[in-house]
Amino acid sequence: METNKWYDQAVEMVVEQMKVEFGHELVGILLGRSVTRELPFKQSDLDIYTIIRSSWGQRRAFVIAGVNVQVWINSADQIQKEFQNTDTPETETLDHFANGHVLYDPERVIAYLVRQAQYIWQQPRPAIPTKQLQKLRHISITQLKDTQDLLEVDEVAATFAMFSTLVSIIDIHYKLKRRWTVQPMNQLRDLHEHAPEIESLVRCILSSNISVKQRCVYLSQLVDQVLQPLGEPLEEWKTVPETVSIG
């Protein structure tokens, strides 16, 4: 595993600290995705998962040797529950275990969790129910219209709304494609690999060298492209009739 040199000391210190603190309670330690799949930036967080026998959890954040460190302490059962939490925009734990690196694993528990995570990661993301898709579609189009309205009176507010719309529509893209959402710092790289046309539009929307009005045009194109599989324009789109009980 190749890492930048300032991570080596931090990783070693955290592993030793966990061994001393938890002793026989310690089951294993895993280094998360950010410094395993690509050479990290100096400002990147060091994400470490510590698996213990007891059923309690804690998250710690501190700095070692100039490196920002985040440590998640959990039991193996809790990690497995988080693997199944597929409704959140970011499946962070699943991502880290599927693409992470084992640091300490005398009982092979971490290896087992990694295999589980990799199996889930390789499967299509669960399909989104029709009602939820309808709601997501409505929200994203409403956000786009709000951005366009603000553009006429307040470009700063429009820019803020534009970023909110961008986050929402990218989440919808991943859900429609039934792909797992990666961490924000890896998202453009992931889009470049799997959806370069989406990545190109996102970069235009984020560009400071393009006027806000033109960036809003690119945002509209992105929304249209992502929502295209859902069919008719919002004004012509109807939900399935339902029986409503009164009284």
C-alpha positions in Angstrom: 0.0 0.0 0.0 1.5 3.4 -1.1 0.8 6.3 1.1 2.3 9.7 1.6 5.0 9.6 4.3 3.1 11.8 6.8 0.5 9.1 7.2 2.9 6.3 8.2 3.6 7.7 11.6 0.0 8.5 12.3 -1.2 5.0 11.3 1.4 3.3 13.5 0.6 5.5 16.5 -3.2 4.9 16.2 -2.8 1.1 15.9 -0.5 1.0 18.9 -2.8 3.2 20.9 -5.8 1.0 20.2 -3.9 -2.2 21.1 -2.9 -0.7 24.5 -6.3 0.8 25.2 -8.4 -2.2 24.4 -6.1 -5.2 24.9 -8.0 -8.4 24.6 -11.2 -6.5 23.7 -9.6 -5.5 20.4 -10.7 -7.6 17.5 -9.2 -5.8 14.5 -8.4 -2.5 12.8 -9.1 -1.3 9.3 -7.8 1.7 7.4 -10.5 3.4 5.3 -10.7 4.1 1.6 -9.2 7.6 1.4 -5.6 6.5 1.7 -5.9 3.1 0.2 -7.4 3.6 -3.3 -5.3 6.6 -4.2 -2.4 8.6 -3.0 -4.0 11.0 -0.4 -3.7 14.7 -0.2 -2.0 16.1 2.8 -5.3 17.5 4.1 -7.1 14.1 3.7 -8.5 12.6 6.8 -7.2 9.3 8.1 -10.2 7.1 8.6 -9.7 4.1 10.9 -12.2 1.5 12.1 -11.5 -0.2 15.4 -13.5 -3.4 16.0 -14.0 -4.4 19.6 -15.9 -7.2 21.3 -18.2 -5.0 23.5 -21.5 -3.7 22.1 -20.8 0.1 22.3 -19.7 2.6 19.8 -17.7 5.9 19.7 -16.3 8.3 17.2 -13.1 10.2 17.9 -11.3 13.0 16.0 -7.9 14.3 16.7 -4.6 15.3 15.0 -1.4 13.1 14.9 1.8 14.3 13.2 -0.2 16.9 11.4 -2.7 14.4 10.1 -6.5 14.7 10.8 -7.5 11.3 12.2 -11.0 10.0 12.6 -11.5 6.7 14.6 -14.7 4.8 14.6 -15.0 2.2 17.5 -17.7 -0.4 17.1 -18.5 -4.1 17.4 -18.6 -6.3 14.3 -22.4 -6.6 14.7 -22.8 -2.9 14.5 -20.6 -2.7 11.4 -22.8 -5.3 9.7 -25.9 -3.3 10.5 -24.4 -0.3 8.9 -23.7 -2.3 5.8 -27.4 -2.7 5.4 -28.2 1.0 5.9 -28.6 1.6 2.1 -31.1 4.5 2.3 -28.5 7.2 3.2 -26.9 9.4 0.5 -23.5 8.2 1.6 -22.9 4.6 2.5 -19.7 5.6 4.2 -19.0 2.5 6.3 -19.7 0.1 3.4 -17.4 2.2 1.2 -14.6 2.1 3.7 -14.7 -1.6 4.3 -15.2 -2.5 0.6 -12.2 -0.4 -0.5 -10.1 -0.3 2.7 -6.9 -2.0 4.0 -6.6 -4.3 6.9 -4.1 -3.1 9.5 -4.6 -5.6 12.3 -6.7 -8.8 12.2 -5.5 -11.7 14.3 -8.9 -13.4 14.3 -9.7 -12.7 10.6 -12.9 -10.9 11.6 -11.9 -7.8 9.6 -11.2 -10.0 6.6 -14.7 -11.4 6.9 -16.3 -8.0 7.2 -14.3 -6.8 4.1 -15.6 -9.8 2.1 -19.1 -9.0 3.1 -18.7 -5.3 2.2 -17.1 -6.1 -1.1 -19.9 -8.5 -2.0 -22.5 -5.9 -1.3 -20.5 -3.2 -3.1 -20.3 -5.3 -6.2 -24.1 -5.8 -6.3 -26.6 -3.3 -7.8 -27.9 -0.8 -5.3 -31.5 -1.7 -4.2 -34.1 -0.2 -6.6 -35.8 2.9 -5.4 -39.6 2.6 -4.9 -41.8 4.5 -7.4 -43.2 6.8 -4.8 -39.8 7.8 -3.6 -38.7 8.4 -7.2 -41.7 10.7 -7.7 -40.8 12.7 -4.6 -37.1 13.0 -5.5 -38.0 14.1 -9.0 -40.4 16.8 -7.7 -37.8 18.1 -5.2 -35.0 18.4 -7.7 -37.1 20.2 -10.3 -38.5 22.5 -7.6 -34.9 23.3 -6.4 -33.9 24.0 -10.0 -36.8 26.4 -10.5 -36.0 28.2 -7.2 -32.4 28.6 -8.5 -33.6 30.1 -11.7 -36.0 32.5 -10.0 -33.3 33.7 -7.6 -30.9 34.3 -10.5 -33.1 37.3 -11.5 -32.8 39.0 -8.1 -29.8 37.7 -6.1 -26.9 35.8 -7.8 -25.2 34.9 -4.5 -28.4 33.3 -3.3 -28.8 31.6 -6.7 -25.3 30.2 -6.4 -26.1 28.7 -3.0 -29.3 27.2 -4.3 -27.5 25.9 -7.3 -25.1 23.9 -5.1 -28.0 22.4 -3.1 -29.6 21.3 -6.3 -26.4 19.8 -7.6 -26.0 17.7 -4.5 -29.6 16.5 -4.8 -29.4 15.6 -8.5 -26.1 13.7 -8.1 -27.7 11.6 -5.4 -30.6 10.9 -7.7 -28.2 9.9 -10.4 -26.5 7.3 -8.2 -29.9 5.9 -7.1 -31.3 5.7 -10.6 -28.1 3.9 -11.8 -28.3 1.7 -8.7 -24.7 2.5 -7.8 -23.4 3.1 -4.4 -22.6 6.8 -3.6 -18.9 7.4 -2.8 -17.5 10.0 -0.5 -17.6 13.6 -1.9 -13.8 13.8 -2.2 -13.9 10.8 -4.6 -17.1 11.6 -6.4 -15.8 13.5 -9.4 -13.2 10.8 -10.0 -15.9 8.2 -9.8 -18.2 10.1 -12.2 -15.3 10.5 -14.6 -14.9 6.7 -14.7 -18.6 5.7 -14.9 -20.5 8.8 -16.2 -18.0 11.2 -17.9 -20.9 13.3 -19.4 -22.2 13.9 -15.9 -18.8 14.7 -14.6 -18.3 17.2 -17.4 -21.5 19.1 -16.6 -20.7 19.1 -12.9 -17.3 20.6 -13.5 -18.9 23.4 -15.6 -21.4 24.1 -12.9 -18.6 24.4 -10.3 -16.3 26.5 -12.5 -15.6 30.0 -11.3 -14.6 31.0 -14.8 -18.2 30.7 -16.1 -20.9 33.2 -15.3 -23.6 32.2 -12.8 -26.2 32.4 -15.5 -24.3 30.0 -17.8 -23.6 27.6 -14.8 -27.4 27.6 -14.2 -27.9 26.6 -17.8 -25.5 23.7 -17.3 -27.4 22.8 -14.1 -30.7 22.6 -16.0 -29.0 20.4 -18.6 -27.8 18.1 -15.8 -31.2 17.9 -14.2 -32.8 17.0 -17.6 -30.2 14.4 -18.3 -30.4 12.7 -14.9 -34.2 12.7 -14.8 -34.7 11.6 -18.4 -35.3 7.9 -17.5 -38.3 9.0 -15.3 -40.4 10.0 -18.3 -42.6 13.0 -19.0 -42.2 16.6 -17.9 -43.3 17.3 -14.4 -46.5 19.1 -15.6 -47.6 16.0 -17.4 -46.5 13.5 -14.8 -49.2 11.8 -12.8 -49.1 9.5 -9.8 -51.0 6.2 -9.6 -54.5 6.8 -8.4 -55.1 5.8 -4.7 -58.2 5.2 -2.6 -58.4 7.8 0.2 -60.4 7.0 3.3 -62.3 9.9 4.9 -63.6 9.9 8.4 
